[in-house]
Amino acid sequence: MQETKLDTRLLPTHPAIASLLPGGGLKQGAMYSLEQSATLLMALIAGPSRAGSWCGVVGVPEFGVEAAASFGVDLERLVLVPNPGDQWLAVTAAIADVMPVVVARPPQRASDGNLARLAARLRQRGSTLIVLGAWPQSEAMLSLSDSQWGGIGRGHGHLTARQATVTVSTRLGRPRSARLWLPDPELQFTPMSSQAPVPVPVPVPVRVPAEYLRAV
Amino acid sequence: MSAPIARSMVLWVPDWPIVASTRVSPLQTGLPLALIDKGQVFACSASARAEGVKRGLRVREAQARCPGLIVRAYEQQLDQRTFETVVTEVEELMPGVQLLRPGICAIRSRGPARYYAGEKPAGLALVTLLDQLGVPGSRVGIADGPFTAEQAARTATHVRRVRVVPEGNAAEFLRDLPVSLIDDPPLIVLLRRLGIMTLGDFAALPADDVAGRFGEGGARLHALSGGLDSRPIVPRIPPEELDVQVAFEPALDRVDQVTFGVRTVADDFVQGLVGQRLVCTALRVEIETELGDYSERSWLHPRSFTAADVVDRVRWQLQGSAEVDSGLRSGVTRVRIVPESVDAIAHHEVGLFGAGPDERIHHGLSRVQSMLGHEGVVTAMVSGGRTLADRQATIPWGDRPLTPRNPVEPWPGQLPKPFPSTVFPTPHPVHVFGPGGVSVTVSDRGMLSAPPARFSPAASGRDAREVMAWAGPWPVAERWWDAAAAHTAHRFQVVDDRGIAWLLVLVGDEWSAEARYD
């Protein structure tokens, strides 16, 4: 089928997720919606951030900064607007004017006219918007399921790695999904090989502090 | 070879560091005070000196000699800053002041001597001015050259506070003064070993021999001790006033009115700086209100302030917190804008093809800041600490990044990797139940009452999920020695049946969720 739009440029996206996305990566000027998973969000923005793009995060006061840094988001080029309140649409538009990647969580629905204006602005500026939650005009919707944590047992070990299925559904076509390490024990995002056995939580021997840790 | 020697007038305030310190933080007169620099007495008041305290003593010894001694730290900046106000006043009376050191300044005496019909009346006028300014005990010396005049001022007594050494009598005046007055300690030691004890003895040596033996510097000191101080007095150029202020009469009680009133002076402020070929990179806004409230804050700019930026900073300071359009507690009567750091404009010139993307980003974020307030837009840093809230720091856009704790230090007891991707700004209460449906607790010895079996992420206890895996308790006891800041908790990692992992904290028997691994 012929594309209805002109060719768009892609943002540098993490290869494990890029193959699932329509067009083979995050498109500039497009909108994506993401079901509640902050790790997947960080996986999405780590690629552009590592390549030198600025990222703005609007309305996410609980964004885990340390996790973002460990997953490869450059904090030097990360700007947070934790509580935009009622002005979230204006703030998102203002940030989209200057930053190539914007993450927003809408606290309420905006009118269709405002959404169309925002979409036009994003297209004009070539900024990518990632919306946490449902979004009517999104290019693709990403969601996470069947998450399994490793390294922790019943009363021993600690969280080390997680495997999860990332599903990308578009308005047209079948949803595509893949099983990924989000993250693997080295804090990287890697696809799982298909022959890999179904993961079982394997306790990793760690020293559980037996006595009180006294800060001195 | 020698230039004509100018008649000089030197104003000397004895114990200036002490005067400066008591001017800033007043002290009952007569109490012994000493200023300490690097563990030694740098300056002491007259009453302390009477008890045997002197410059160069160790603090312990000074306190032993004078048990009631009040000890303060010596601040060089304070000396300079307070003397600046005195010099400004002296300049009003007699122009052309050269600042030698804090506490000492020199003036060419020719002009004042003619105006006041004599050198002594001119000196008396200066002493009277200083008394009016509340600086007691100042002395004035008038002689040929600043060096001789300074010595004359130092030998003036508190009864005859102006000492005039007649023209041509400098060598005679200096003859009997000790050689230790010249400012070169190694040379003083050498001269003493040569048996030269007074300035007169030193001046009597042949000038060529001194120049041959001690070089250029020695020859200059030799000329000084002979009363031949040919250094001219170079009057300082008073610094330009760069700060601006605006007074409101009647007082304004709305933020937008004040902002509007500040707009023109903000323009003047930036124009004044541009006239000096400067730009401002940090400024201080001082706001006074009708009720006598005073608010002062420094604002930084990543590039340089434009007039609109200055107006924004005033508005943010008035709004205080992030609320917009709030009324003020009392009417604003005066706003003053003081540049704190300036830079040459050439360093901030916009390049031929613009200054790159960073300027655009700054403009965009400044626009968001003017919508939401200064704290509305933040950048984040990883900080040190054990709790997750401690480990991340946010800095308002444009401020200087400061981490309270060093993230590189080991911080034993911090969480193992991976870090949770969602950190709740305020932990919310949750419930953890054991197999029988009773709440799980941890005893004083760190023993669990029951293994966690069900977990509810809601405060109400509904929506309970099965616990698939868990780890803990990981006790944290921080600052147990300080009752106010002590923090004792047990941390757990819990994975629920939806595959979401949580970081739970048990304080006493209250469970709360600090973060989520989602």
Interface residues (C-beta under 8 A of the other chain):
Chain A: Q36 S37 A38 T39 L41 M42 W54 P61 E62 F63 G64 V65 E66 A67 A68 A69 S70 F71 L75 E76 L78 V79 L80 V81 P82 N83 P84 G85 Q87 A90 V91 A94 I95 D97 V98 M99 L144 D146 S147 Q148 W149 I152 G153 R154 G155 H156 G157 H158 L159 T160 A161 R162 A164 P183 L187 P201 V206 V208 P209 A210 E211 Y212 L213 R214 A215
Chain B: A322 P357 R360 I361 H363 G364 L365 R367 V368 M371 L372 G376 V377 V378 T379 A380 M381 V382 R386 L388 R391 Q392 T394 W397 P412 G413 P416 K417 P418 F419 P420 S421 T422 V423 F424 P425 G446 P451 M468 A469 W470 A471 G472 W474 P475 V476 A477 E478 R479 W480 Q493 V495 R498 G499 I500 A501 A515 R516 Y517 D518
